[in-house]
Amino acid sequence: MPKTYIKPTATDWDRVKREAAQDAPIAHTTAVKRPTLNMRIDADVLEAFKATGQGWQTRINAALHEAVAHGLTKA
């Protein structure tokens, strides 16, 4: 029997917060595209984020998002 896909009608913020706290992988959907990438960063920066515990990848994403929001990515 084929799996049926039920399109969510609203964001389940409790689930988002729970998965972020667990550093769970982000599910890819057609509504939000979050490509996977490899990038190089300085070892000290990586260690500083990893030292904050689970969710460090989510916090890196938030820091980059903040930089974009404040125009820090403009050349």
C-alpha positions as CSV (number, residue, x, y, z in Angstrom):
1,M,0.0,0.0,0.0
2,P,1.5,3.4,-1.0
3,K,2.3,5.9,1.7
4,T,0.0,8.9,1.7
5,Y,1.4,12.4,2.2
6,I,-0.6,14.8,4.4
7,K,0.3,18.4,3.7
8,P,0.6,20.2,7.1
9,T,-1.7,23.1,7.5
10,A,0.4,25.0,10.1
11,T,3.8,25.0,11.5
12,D,4.2,22.7,14.5
13,W,6.5,25.0,16.5
14,D,6.7,22.6,19.5
15,R,8.1,19.9,17.1
16,V,10.5,22.4,15.6
17,K,11.9,23.5,19.0
18,R,12.1,19.9,20.1
19,E,14.0,18.8,17.0
20,A,16.3,21.8,17.2
21,A,17.1,21.0,20.8
22,Q,18.0,17.5,19.8
23,D,20.0,18.7,16.8
24,A,17.7,16.6,14.6
25,P,18.2,16.7,10.9
26,I,15.8,19.1,9.2
27,A,13.3,17.4,7.0
28,H,13.3,18.6,3.4
29,T,10.0,19.8,2.1
30,T,8.9,21.4,-1.1
31,A,7.9,24.5,0.9
32,V,11.3,25.1,2.5
33,K,14.4,24.2,0.6
34,R,17.5,23.8,2.8
35,P,20.3,22.4,0.7
36,T,23.0,20.3,2.3
37,L,26.5,21.7,1.8
38,N,30.1,21.3,2.8
39,M,31.9,24.4,3.9
40,R,35.2,25.2,5.4
41,I,35.4,27.3,8.6
42,D,38.2,27.8,11.0
43,A,38.7,25.1,13.6
44,D,38.4,27.5,16.5
45,V,35.0,28.7,15.2
46,L,33.8,25.1,14.8
47,E,35.0,24.1,18.2
48,A,33.3,27.2,19.8
49,F,30.0,26.2,18.3
50,K,30.4,22.5,19.2
51,A,31.3,23.4,22.7
52,T,27.7,24.9,23.1
53,G,26.3,21.3,23.0
54,Q,23.5,19.8,20.9
55,G,22.0,22.1,18.4
56,W,25.3,23.7,17.4
57,Q,24.5,23.3,13.7
58,T,21.2,25.0,14.2
59,R,23.0,27.8,16.0
60,I,25.5,28.2,13.1
61,N,22.5,28.5,10.7
62,A,20.9,31.1,13.0
63,A,24.2,33.1,13.2
64,L,24.5,33.1,9.4
65,H,20.8,34.0,9.0
66,E,21.4,37.0,11.4
67,A,24.4,38.1,9.3
68,V,22.2,38.1,6.2
69,A,19.4,40.0,8.0
70,H,21.8,42.7,9.0
71,G,23.4,43.0,5.6
72,L,26.8,41.7,6.7
73,T,27.1,39.5,3.6
74,K,27.3,42.5,1.2
75,A,30.6,42.9,-0.6
